[in-house]
Amino acid sequence: MGYFYVGEVGAGFPSPAERWRERSLDLNDLLQMHPEATFFMLVRGESMKGVGIYDRDLVVVDRALQATHGNIIIALVNGGFSIKQLRILSDGSMELASAHPRFPPLVITPRVSFEVWGVVTFVLHSVHPSASLKSRLYRFLRQKNL
C-alpha cells in the first residue's frame, strides 16, 4: 500500500494551478484485472529489451486473458517458461518473437510443445541503482518463508 497523488506528473514544466490530493493506493488494485488469475514473474535475459522489458524486471501476468496477435505472453515451450511476443500469421500458424535482433523467432510446429500460460499486462522495473526488484523480491520471499 502506498499513497497516490491525484493529478498527473508533467514531463515539461510544472503547472502551479495543479491541485494535488493524497489518497492511499494498493498497487494490487491497479495492476490486477483478475486477481485470482494474476501472477508476478521475474524476467531473466535480454530477449525482450526492444519492447522495454529488461533482465530482472517484474512482469504482471494475467492467465484469464485470451492471447491475441501482438500480445506479449508467457509461453510454456518444451517444458520451460519463456516471455515472447505472440505472432499469428496469415496462414494461421504461430511464432514467438523476441524483441532483440540476436534472437530469431521460434516457429510453433507440431514438434514443439507449446502452451500460452498467460498474457503480460504490466512491467515493473527500477530506475534507481539501489532499488533492485530482484533483491527486494527475494528478501520478501525469505520473510514470508516462501
C-alpha positions as CSV (number, residue, x, y, z in Angstrom):
1,M,0.0,0.0,0.0
2,G,1.3,3.4,-0.9
3,Y,0.0,6.9,-1.5
4,F,-1.3,8.2,-4.7
5,Y,-1.3,11.9,-5.5
6,V,-4.4,12.6,-7.6
7,G,-3.1,14.5,-10.6
8,E,-0.5,13.9,-13.3
9,V,3.2,14.5,-13.5
10,G,4.2,16.5,-16.4
11,A,7.5,15.8,-18.2
12,G,7.7,19.5,-19.0
13,F,7.3,22.5,-16.7
14,P,5.1,22.1,-13.6
15,S,1.7,23.8,-13.5
16,P,1.2,26.0,-10.4
17,A,-2.5,25.6,-10.8
18,E,-2.5,21.8,-10.4
19,R,-4.2,20.6,-7.2
20,W,-2.9,17.5,-5.5
21,R,-4.7,15.3,-3.1
22,E,-3.3,12.4,-1.3
23,R,-5.1,9.1,-1.3
24,S,-4.0,5.5,-0.4
25,L,-3.4,3.2,-3.3
26,D,-2.9,-0.5,-3.3
27,L,-1.0,-1.4,-6.4
28,N,-2.7,-4.8,-6.4
29,D,-6.0,-3.0,-7.1
30,L,-4.3,-1.1,-10.0
31,L,-2.4,-4.0,-11.6
32,Q,-4.8,-6.9,-11.3
33,M,-7.8,-7.1,-13.5
34,H,-8.4,-10.7,-12.5
35,P,-6.8,-11.2,-9.0
36,E,-7.4,-14.9,-8.9
37,A,-5.6,-15.4,-12.2
38,T,-2.8,-12.8,-11.8
39,F,0.8,-13.8,-11.2
40,F,4.1,-11.9,-10.9
41,M,7.2,-13.3,-12.6
42,L,10.8,-12.2,-12.6
43,V,12.3,-11.9,-16.1
44,R,15.7,-13.4,-16.9
45,G,17.5,-12.4,-20.1
46,E,17.7,-9.7,-22.7
47,S,15.4,-11.1,-25.5
48,M,12.6,-8.6,-24.9
49,K,14.5,-5.4,-24.2
50,G,13.3,-3.9,-27.6
51,V,9.9,-3.5,-26.0
52,G,11.1,-2.2,-22.7
53,I,11.3,-5.5,-20.8
54,Y,14.7,-6.0,-19.2
55,D,16.6,-8.6,-17.3
56,R,15.3,-8.7,-13.7
57,D,12.1,-6.8,-14.4
58,L,8.9,-7.9,-12.7
59,V,6.0,-8.7,-15.1
60,V,2.4,-8.9,-14.2
61,V,0.8,-11.9,-16.0
62,D,-3.0,-12.4,-16.3
63,R,-4.0,-16.0,-17.1
64,A,-7.6,-15.1,-17.6
65,L,-7.0,-13.1,-20.7
66,Q,-7.1,-14.6,-24.2
67,A,-3.8,-14.1,-26.0
68,T,-4.1,-12.4,-29.4
69,H,-1.7,-11.4,-32.2
70,G,0.9,-9.0,-30.9
71,N,0.4,-9.7,-27.2
72,I,3.5,-10.2,-25.0
73,I,2.9,-13.6,-23.4
74,I,4.4,-16.1,-21.1
75,A,4.6,-19.3,-23.0
76,L,5.3,-22.8,-21.8
77,V,7.7,-24.1,-24.5
78,N,9.1,-27.6,-24.3
79,G,8.6,-27.6,-20.5
80,G,10.1,-24.2,-19.8
81,F,8.7,-20.7,-19.4
82,S,9.5,-18.0,-22.0
83,I,8.4,-14.4,-22.5
84,K,7.8,-13.5,-26.1
85,Q,5.5,-11.7,-28.5
86,L,2.8,-13.9,-30.0
87,R,2.5,-13.6,-33.7
88,I,-0.3,-15.3,-35.5
89,L,0.5,-15.5,-39.2
90,S,-1.9,-15.2,-42.1
91,D,-2.0,-18.9,-42.7
92,G,-3.0,-19.5,-39.0
93,S,0.5,-20.7,-37.9
94,M,2.1,-19.1,-34.9
95,E,5.6,-17.9,-33.9
96,L,7.1,-16.5,-30.8
97,A,9.1,-13.4,-31.5
98,S,11.9,-11.8,-29.4
99,A,12.4,-8.1,-29.3
100,H,16.2,-8.4,-29.8
101,P,17.9,-8.9,-33.1
102,R,20.2,-11.6,-31.7
103,F,17.2,-14.0,-31.0
104,P,15.3,-15.3,-34.1
105,P,11.6,-16.1,-33.8
106,L,10.5,-19.6,-32.8
107,V,8.0,-21.1,-35.2
108,I,5.5,-23.3,-33.5
109,T,5.4,-26.7,-35.2
110,P,3.8,-30.0,-34.1
111,R,7.2,-30.9,-32.7
112,V,7.2,-28.0,-30.3
113,S,5.3,-28.5,-27.0
114,F,3.6,-25.1,-26.7
115,E,1.0,-23.5,-24.4
116,V,0.1,-19.9,-23.8
117,W,0.5,-19.7,-20.0
118,G,-0.7,-16.1,-19.6
119,V,-0.7,-12.6,-21.1
120,V,1.7,-9.9,-19.8
121,T,-0.2,-6.8,-18.7
122,F,2.4,-4.7,-16.9
123,V,6.1,-4.4,-16.5
124,L,7.8,-3.1,-13.4
125,H,11.4,-2.1,-13.4
126,S,13.6,0.0,-11.1
127,V,15.3,3.2,-12.3
128,H,17.4,3.8,-9.2
129,P,20.5,1.8,-8.7
130,S,19.7,0.8,-5.1
131,A,16.1,-0.2,-5.9
132,S,16.8,-3.7,-7.2
133,L,13.5,-5.5,-7.7
134,K,15.2,-8.9,-7.7
135,S,16.9,-8.4,-4.3
136,R,13.7,-6.8,-2.8
137,L,11.6,-9.8,-4.1
138,Y,14.0,-12.4,-2.7
139,R,14.0,-10.6,0.7
140,F,10.2,-10.5,0.7
141,L,10.0,-14.3,-0.1
142,R,12.5,-15.1,2.7
143,Q,10.5,-13.0,5.2
144,K,7.3,-14.9,4.2
145,N,9.2,-18.3,4.3
146,L,8.2,-18.9,0.6
